[in-house]
Structures are given as C-alpha cells and as structure tokens.
Amino acid sequence: MFNSVNFVLSVGSVDGVCTSAAVLRNVAPHADINFCQAFTVDKVDPTAWGEERNVLFVDLAVNNRDESMTVDFLRRVKAAGHQVVGVLDEHNAEDWRKAFAAAELSFDELVIRPVSQDDGDIKSSGALLLSLLGDEADEQTRKLCEAADAGDRMDFSTHFGGVVNQAVKSRVADDSRRVYLAKHFAQNRDADETINGWIAEYEAILATHEEIVEARKELGNGIVRISAVGKIVDMTTLMKTVYDLGYQIVLTEGEMFDKAAGKKTRQIAFGCKPGLKLDAVATIKAAGVECSGFAAKANVKPEDEEAALAAVRSALAA
C-alpha cells in the first residue's frame, strides 16, 4: 500500500506525529518527513524536498479559512515535480476532492484517500491508518494509531501520546522535535535520553504553572488574575488548570512581541471559560476600551485593565 511513498508531510499534532510514526514503521524506514499546519502550507517550499517525491499527507486538512491556500500549495507541489500519492486525513474528503480538481490533479488516483469524520466512525488519521492496515498492523503500530486517535480527542493518557505531547510542549514551534519523535517511535517503544530531556523541560513548566496558580489574585464574580510575565508556560494547559478551579474569567498578565515597537510589551488577556456565553471583545469595546482578539479572549493594554474589568464584571452580573 505504501511502497511508493518516500516523503511524508504531516500536521504536528499528537495525532499527526503518532500516525506518522506508524506510517514510517510501515514504509521505508528512511522516508523523509516534514511537519506543517493546514494554515501554514503557504510557507512550505516543495522545491526543498528533493527530486520527484511520492508524497503522503498525514492529518492535513484543507485550510477551511482559505481553500485557495491549499489549492496553490498543491499546484506548487506539482510544479516542483512531485506526486501526491495519498491523503491520510479524516477531516473532509469532499474538501480534498474539490482542492485536487481546482489544482488539476487526480483525486481518484490517490493510493490512500481521505474520509469525512462526520460520515462514519473514523475520527482521526490514526484510526484511518489502522482501518487500512487491518491485520497487517503489528502491536506497536496498533498502539501508535490508538494513541493518535486518543490524541485527536485531547486524551494524552496513552503511552505514546503522553510522551509526544510532553516532548513538544516546551518548544512547540520546533518541528525538528516532531521529526525526531516520529522516526524514533517508528522503531522504538520507549523514549531515549534526548526525548526524556525534552519531557523534563516540560515538567519544569508544569512546576511553574503551580507557582502561578498559587499566586493568583481573586477578583470576585468568578474572575481571577494571574501573571505569566517572565515565565515559560504552556498557556493552553495553564488556562485549563485555572478554569478547572471554577473560574469563569481569567485575566492573564503576559508579554508579547510587538513588531512595531521591536520589543516585548505587556498586555492583559481576558480569557473566557469554554462554554461561557460572553463575547469579551464586544463587551470591552462597547465600554469604549480598545482591544483585540476574539470572543473568548480579549487583549487590552495594561492601562486599560481596570476599565475593561469593570465592563466584563458588569456583563457577568447582568
């Protein structure tokens, strides 16, 4: 099934990394692999892959905000002399069919075709791969695919899923870690010294989370304030930890790089607990305060924190 594949382009999620490891285990062990996201394919350079690659996409969906980005990417893959032989993805098969047609490529000739998770029981790229391999999957392949499937639901309690999740979190933008992990777990069950070092880095971040949460400031009305200034954090995990304590709104003092200023600047983020029916940006702007972000997370300048807080507090009490 995979004999012709010599290049893998995968999404860098736990699902993508674990599925890619399973793919490499069932392909040539020296197949090259790169990582990206659906919304970063415009930055991928297919001419850097070498000559005449047979490419498999793993967990890569069509960019749902700008389908033309994916179409243009497919055209560039073709222009570089490569052939897409498979799309191992569960998001939406029809989106891929349309993208291939727009790029003047043959969807029907794909060796591996995507499926639509809304139309069946397959909800992850790992589950799709396992369904294709069937009885050919050995125990490690099966565990990798099961970890990928669980990871797609944000369940990182599996052996492989837990290791991959922790190993990338301390340097989430470093795709070289994902390449290392996929190649390593294609052949090995246990983490090596390098991977354990990455995990130790993340454990230090979790310890920092505990310090931040311990130093939180109660503001009443289900609102709490924390500070991440000068600290390395995993913001997704940190916010979930705070929300799980029962808070509805989390004010986070942090720093972000301001391109115009050429340096890091302070900002206050108003985060809304998932499920809370409050448009933070609209609420704060209605009070005449400048802010950016989206409904569940509004960013304001430190000098506007008190005015923004008053607006949010009023909206919660209404």
Secondary structure, DSSP 4 states (H G I P E B T S, - for coil): --TT--EEEEESSHHHHHHHHHHHHTS-TT-EEEEE-GGGGGG--GGGG-SS-EEEEESPPP-SS-HHHHHHHHHHHHHTT-EEEEEE--S-HHHHHHHHHHTT--STT-SB----GGGSS--SHHHHHHHHHGGG--HHHHHHHHHHHHHHTT---SHHHHHHHHHHHTTTT-HHHHHHHHHHHHH-SS--HHHHHHHHHHHHHHHHHHHHHHT-EEEETTEEEEE-TT----HHHHHHHHHTTT-SEEEEEEEEEETTTTEEEEEEEEEEPTT----HHHHHHHTT---EEETTEEEE-GGGHHHHHHHHHHHHH-
